[in-house]
Amino acid sequence: MERDVVRQTVLRPYIEILSFWGESIEDYLFVFDVKEQQFYFSSCIWEKYPLPFIDISFGIEDWISVIDIRDRSKVEQNLEEIKRGETDQVAMEYRMIDRKGISVWVNCVGKCVSYDDGKPSIIVGSISENVVSKKIDQLTGLQNQTVLEKSFQEILQKGESGYFLILGIDDFKNVNDKYGRKFGDEQLKKLAEIIDKNLEYDSRLYRLDGDKFGVNLVGYSKESAKAFYDRIKTEFSIQTYSNVSAGAVSYPTDVNNYHNLYQYAEDALNQSKQQGKNKLSFFSIDIYKGHLFFIDLKEEILESIKNDFEGFYIYYQPVVKNENGMLIKAEALMRWRSKQYGEISPVVFIPILEQTGLILEAGKWILEKAMKQCHEWRQYLPNFRMNINLSYIQLKDKRLMETIFYALDKANIPGSAIILEVTESIQLQDYSYFNLLFYQLSKKGIQISIDDFGTGYSSLGYLKELRVDEIKIDRCFVKSIQEGGYNSHLIKNMIELAHSVNIRVCVEGVETVEERTVLKKLSPDVIQGYYFGRPETPDKFYEKFITKAKEGQPIVDDGERKVVSEHNNMLKKNSQNYQNLLDELDYIIYVCDAETYELYYINKLGKKLTGVYDYTGKKCYEVFRRGKEACADCKMNTLEQGVFRTEVKREKNVEFLIKEKKIIWDGKLARLEMITENGEKE
């Protein structure tokens, strides 16, 4: 009885303080009687939260009932620790359900001010919404990125594992532009609601920048993280008719700090956006390194261009008359050597130039350089011409004609000395625009050639609608043409069709004497390919090709090549036993062209593991990486002939030994690569 009197005596002044200050401040003050498990609150808290009011106090059960069910266990645990005397304070953030049924984040702090037998008897504190307001997103009521960083560090310290996802609404800017920001805000709130509804108690949802949300899936596996995303995607699509993409990273397997956590998940999200959207991508260190490689190259290319195109140079490949093999022109091919990575393939650096808009400056540079070179060689061959490639971005540039005409005047050559190549893959469907442009160029004598003819979707339409002077038939139609069949008939028909409308035909990718022999009969106008010569520096081009052309000689003796070809055919027959031996090794072994990446050979194990048995015409990166472009970290240009480069790589906890070098394969420079799981094998 005396202790109860003492307790009431101690409590009374604090309760009076609640009454005095409760309506004067925005926070909710409270006194907690630890022994009786009874709360005393300032009266204003009843206005927002559905708490019972019985003689200015209520029990612990009433308090727990207004806490979000996902946070109740940690609040109950803290109160139990206070009761057992294990702690004398409260310091946590959790969600309470207000009278509208909305979860509201609050900050709860309290301190013991009186002891009973060495244990806390009274806790005095406050509940505040203002304290957490800077950590809460005003639109969705979710915790923001500041809280995410702190929470993730705590999770790592506890040794927990799981997956962190960043989700974003696809084409959200278009949604805002078309329907207004109010509609966009409703979509954000709907996505937050759907994600929150699907979360388990231990997991957390955060509002990030723009249309992005972060989800920490504690204890999830890769499969359960994928299932979680699929539920969100389906529900969001049904309710809003919009799509959502996501990127995921595992912890601590992939990452053990917040900075990389966010960076890796965002990189995976970008991967989803780039691969068609409305999908989930899991972080891959190889893809991430490729992304960093892309950034490095972009920065170095910009620096190279600022430094007067340092590292850029031009190779020239000969183009000859079909009837006699005489040199008549060359194609100018831009190349770039990185200080950091060495020789970089055009399939890697050209897209970077196009994506950054630097292709306009680079295009102007190659126009001027190639035309100047053309002027030099016309001193020896007055009718010599130069093919120069243009990208779609250059074609749409309003200053293109000004740039071309200026370069012609600077090089002191006529427009008839150059042929501008545009690739069919850029889809030139705006016929009126391009016909007007090509007509204006033609008045200067400049001709237009369609590169990669036959690989797109509108080739026949081009011949009918566009004013072009030449088509270049792609290598994919030339391969195995000597065997007759479809490719042979198709090329024959393409040549006849082009000639019927007075369009010149160039066949690209001619590599063997057999292909040359067949094409000579099919009568294209000009031919280009390794059979006649690889791309060369200006000095070597002059030495190998110009000197012969000056003397009226073809640049290749077909008779000599025929003898070499027959010798190679014998080698092919003898090499069958060698390939049978390779099929028995427990290495993945493949051979591809050193410049085009076209696969020449894959052994039995390689075909089994990739599932690709007919690799004719395919590139190595298409088969082994399922990529559309050469690998960003490709070491092709750093390999030496006859000397193995060895590297050990780890992917998904498996260690691989990779050995590769350049070799001569059927008379052509190629890469041999050998891969095995056992890093100790040699």
Sequence and secondary structure as in RCSB ss.txt:
>XXXX:A:sequence
MERDVVRQTVLRPYIEILSFWGESIEDYLFVFDVKEQQFYFSSCIWEKYPLPFIDISFGIEDWISVIDIRDRSKV
EQNLEEIKRGETDQVAMEYRMIDRKGISVWVNCVGKCVSYDDGKPSIIVGSISENVVSKKIDQLTGLQNQTVLEK
SFQEILQKGESGYFLILGIDDFKNVNDKYGRKFGDEQLKKLAEIIDKNLEYDSRLYRLDGDKFGVNLVGYSKESA
KAFYDRIKTEFSIQTYSNVSAGAVSYPTDVNNYHNLYQYAEDALNQSKQQGKNKLSFFSIDIYKGHLFFIDLKEE
ILESIKNDFEGFYIYYQPVVKNENGMLIKAEALMRWRSKQYGEISPVVFIPILEQTGLILEAGKWILEKAMKQCH
EWRQYLPNFRMNINLSYIQLKDKRLMETIFYALDKANIPGSAIILEVTESIQLQDYSYFNLLFYQLSKKGIQISI
DDFGTGYSSLGYLKELRVDEIKIDRCFVKSIQEGGYNSHLIKNMIELAHSVNIRVCVEGVETVEERTVLKKLSPD
VIQGYYFGRPETPDKFYEKFITKAKEGQPIVDDGERKVVSEHNNMLKKNSQNYQNLLDELDYIIYVCDAETYELY
YINKLGKKLTGVYDYTGKKCYEVFRRGKEACADCKMNTLEQGVFRTEVKREKNVEFLIKEKKIIWDGKLARLEMI
TENGEKE
>XXXX:A:secstr
 HHHHHHHHHHHHHHHHHHHHTTTSSSEEEEEETTTTEEEE GGGGGTS    BTTEEEHHHHHHTB TTTHHHH
HHHHHHHHTTS SEEEEEEEEE TTS EEEEEEEEEEEEEETTEEEEEEEEEESSTTGGGB TTT  B HHHHHH
HHHHHHHHT  EEEEEEEETTHHHHHHHH HHHHHHHHHHHHHHHHHH  TT EEEE STTEEEEEEET  HHHH
HHHHHHHHHHHHHHHS  EEEEEEEETTT SSHHHHHHHHHHHHHHHHHTTSSSEEE  HHHHHHHHHHHHHHHH
HHHHHHTTSTTEEEEEEEEEETTT  EEEEEEEEEEEETTTEEE HHHHHHHHHHHTTHHHHHHHHHHHHHHHHH
HHHTTSTT EEEEEE HHHHT TTHHHHHHHHHHHHT  GGGEEEEEEGGG    HHHHHHHHHHHHTTT EEEE
EEETSSS HHHHHHHS  SEEEE GGGTTTGGG SHHHHHHHHHHHHHHHTT EEEE    SHHHHHHHHHH  S
EEESTTT   B HHHHIIIIIHHHHTT  SS HHHHHHHHHHHHHHHHHHHHHHHHHHTSSSEEEEEETTT BEE
EE HHHHHHH  S  TT BHHHHHS  SS  TT  GGG BBTB EEEEEEETTEEEEEEEEEEEETTEEEEEEEE
ES TT  
